[in-house]
């Protein structure tokens, strides 16, 4: 590869890492073209990119971004998945790796921080965004719902007390009239 191509490749890799929320390094050894095509299609459907870079050029780019620790995840043939959605590629890769032994998630970069394989897998295990938002709304609404119940209980209890006093007076008046 000519020097100009190497410089362009390093610049492209840096741009992808900087402009995406997540970059996941995957090891692929012995995978067929058919399976790689299938993986690329699934990632594309999840709005992710999947590209192979030479390890030494990717390491240089990571060093320039002060993310050199991520280079430890590049051992052997390495392909990178990039996305603005931090969870989508992790889910697709985890799901695909369950069916295809040749793909292995190694680690990556999440919003400027190096993440391990376990952290990427934890991202893949997160529930969908809609579920997380519903849980958040439920958590925020619970104290308000409880407060409403307390506020409604005060007048209800007051009515019960007044009703009990009324019944007691009626019983006293009924007993006094005899």
C-alpha positions as CSV (number, residue, x, y, z in Angstrom):
1,X,0.0,0.0,0.0
2,X,1.4,3.4,-1.0
3,X,2.1,6.0,1.7
4,X,-0.8,8.2,0.5
5,X,-3.2,5.3,0.8
6,X,-1.9,4.5,4.3
7,X,-2.4,8.1,5.4
8,X,-5.9,8.1,3.9
9,X,-6.7,4.8,5.7
10,X,-5.5,6.2,9.0
11,X,-7.5,9.4,8.5
12,X,-10.6,7.4,7.6
13,X,-10.4,5.2,10.6
14,X,-9.9,8.2,12.9
15,X,-12.9,9.9,11.4
16,X,-15.1,6.9,11.9
17,X,-14.0,6.4,15.5
18,X,-14.5,10.2,16.2
19,X,-17.9,10.5,14.4
20,X,-19.6,7.4,15.8
21,X,-20.7,6.6,19.3
22,X,-19.2,3.1,19.2
23,X,-16.5,1.2,17.3
24,X,-16.4,-2.5,18.0
25,X,-13.3,-4.7,17.1
26,X,-14.2,-8.2,16.0
27,X,-11.9,-11.0,15.2
28,X,-12.9,-13.1,12.2
29,X,-10.9,-16.2,11.3
30,X,-12.2,-18.8,8.8
31,X,-15.5,-17.1,8.1
32,X,-16.9,-17.6,4.6
33,X,-17.7,-14.8,2.2
34,X,-21.4,-15.8,2.4
35,X,-21.4,-15.4,6.2
36,X,-19.5,-12.0,6.1
37,X,-22.0,-10.8,3.5
38,X,-24.9,-11.9,5.8
39,X,-23.3,-10.1,8.8
40,X,-22.7,-6.9,6.8
41,X,-26.3,-7.0,5.7
42,X,-27.6,-7.4,9.2
43,X,-25.3,-4.6,10.4
44,X,-26.4,-2.3,7.5
45,X,-30.1,-3.0,8.5
46,X,-29.2,-1.8,12.0
47,X,-27.6,1.3,10.5
48,X,-24.0,0.2,11.2
49,X,-20.9,0.0,9.1
50,X,-18.5,-3.0,9.1
51,X,-15.0,-2.6,7.7
52,X,-11.6,-4.2,7.8
53,X,-8.5,-2.0,8.4
54,X,-4.9,-3.1,8.6
55,X,-4.1,-3.6,12.2
56,X,-0.9,-1.4,12.1
57,X,-2.8,1.5,10.5
58,X,-5.7,1.1,13.0
59,X,-3.2,1.1,15.9
60,X,-1.6,4.2,14.5
61,X,-5.0,6.0,14.3
62,X,-5.9,4.8,17.8
63,X,-2.6,6.2,19.1
64,X,-3.3,9.5,17.5
65,X,-6.7,9.6,19.2
66,X,-5.0,8.7,22.5
67,X,-7.0,5.4,22.6
68,X,-4.0,3.2,22.2
69,X,-5.3,0.8,24.8
70,X,-7.9,-0.4,22.3
71,X,-5.1,-1.8,20.2
72,X,-5.0,-4.8,22.6
73,X,-8.2,-6.0,21.0
74,X,-6.6,-6.3,17.5
75,X,-4.9,-9.7,17.4
76,X,-5.1,-11.4,14.1
77,X,-7.7,-10.4,11.4
78,X,-9.8,-7.6,12.8
79,X,-12.9,-5.9,11.4
80,X,-14.6,-2.9,13.0
81,X,-18.3,-2.2,13.4
82,X,-19.2,1.5,13.6
83,X,-22.5,3.1,14.6
84,X,-24.1,6.1,16.2
85,X,-26.3,3.8,18.2
86,X,-24.1,2.3,20.9
87,X,-26.3,-0.8,21.4
88,X,-27.3,-1.8,17.9
89,X,-24.0,-3.2,16.6
90,X,-23.3,-4.9,19.9
91,X,-26.7,-6.7,19.7
92,X,-26.2,-7.7,16.1
93,X,-22.7,-9.0,16.6
94,X,-23.6,-10.9,19.8
95,X,-26.6,-12.5,18.0
96,X,-24.5,-13.4,15.0
97,X,-21.6,-14.8,17.0
98,X,-24.0,-17.2,18.7
99,X,-24.7,-18.8,15.3
100,X,-21.3,-18.3,13.7
101,X,-18.3,-19.4,15.7
102,X,-15.9,-17.5,13.4
103,X,-16.9,-14.0,14.7
104,X,-15.7,-12.9,18.1
105,X,-16.3,-9.6,19.7
106,X,-13.0,-8.4,21.3
107,X,-13.6,-4.9,22.6
108,X,-13.7,-1.4,21.2
109,X,-14.2,2.3,21.7
110,X,-17.4,3.8,23.2
111,X,-17.7,7.6,23.0
112,X,-14.0,8.2,23.4
113,X,-13.4,5.5,26.0
114,X,-11.9,2.0,25.5
115,X,-14.4,-0.8,26.4
116,X,-13.7,-4.5,27.0
117,X,-15.4,-7.5,25.5
118,X,-17.5,-7.8,28.6
119,X,-18.6,-4.2,28.5
120,X,-19.7,-4.6,24.8
121,X,-21.6,-7.8,25.8
122,X,-23.3,-5.8,28.6
123,X,-24.4,-3.2,26.0
124,X,-25.8,-6.1,23.9
125,X,-27.9,-7.3,26.9
126,X,-29.6,-3.9,27.4
127,X,-33.3,-3.9,26.7
128,X,-34.5,-1.9,23.6
129,X,-34.6,1.9,23.9
130,X,-38.4,2.0,24.1
131,X,-38.3,-0.4,27.1
132,X,-35.6,1.7,28.8
133,X,-37.7,4.9,28.3
134,X,-40.8,3.2,29.6
135,X,-38.9,2.1,32.7
136,X,-37.6,5.7,33.2
137,X,-41.0,7.2,32.9
138,X,-42.4,4.6,35.4
139,X,-39.6,5.4,37.8
140,X,-40.3,9.1,37.5
141,X,-44.1,8.7,37.7
142,X,-44.1,6.4,40.8
143,X,-43.4,9.1,43.4
144,X,-46.1,11.3,41.9
145,X,-48.6,8.4,41.8
146,X,-47.8,7.7,45.5
147,X,-48.2,11.4,46.4
148,X,-51.6,11.5,44.6
149,X,-52.7,8.4,46.7
150,X,-51.7,10.1,49.9
151,X,-53.4,13.4,48.9
152,X,-56.6,11.5,48.0
153,X,-56.4,9.6,51.3
154,X,-56.6,12.7,53.5
155,X,-60.1,13.8,52.4
156,X,-61.3,10.2,52.2
157,X,-60.2,9.6,55.8
158,X,-61.8,12.9,56.9
159,X,-65.1,11.8,55.4
160,X,-64.8,8.5,57.2
161,X,-64.2,10.2,60.5
162,X,-67.1,12.6,60.0
163,X,-69.3,9.6,59.0
164,X,-68.3,7.7,62.2
165,X,-69.0,10.8,64.4
166,X,-72.4,11.1,62.7
167,X,-73.3,7.5,63.3
168,X,-72.2,7.7,67.0
169,X,-74.3,10.8,67.5
170,X,-77.3,9.1,65.9
171,X,-76.8,6.1,68.2
172,X,-76.6,8.4,71.2
173,X,-79.7,10.3,70.2
174,X,-81.5,7.0,69.4
175,X,-80.5,5.6,72.8
176,X,-81.5,8.9,74.6
177,X,-84.9,9.0,73.0
178,X,-85.9,5.7,74.5
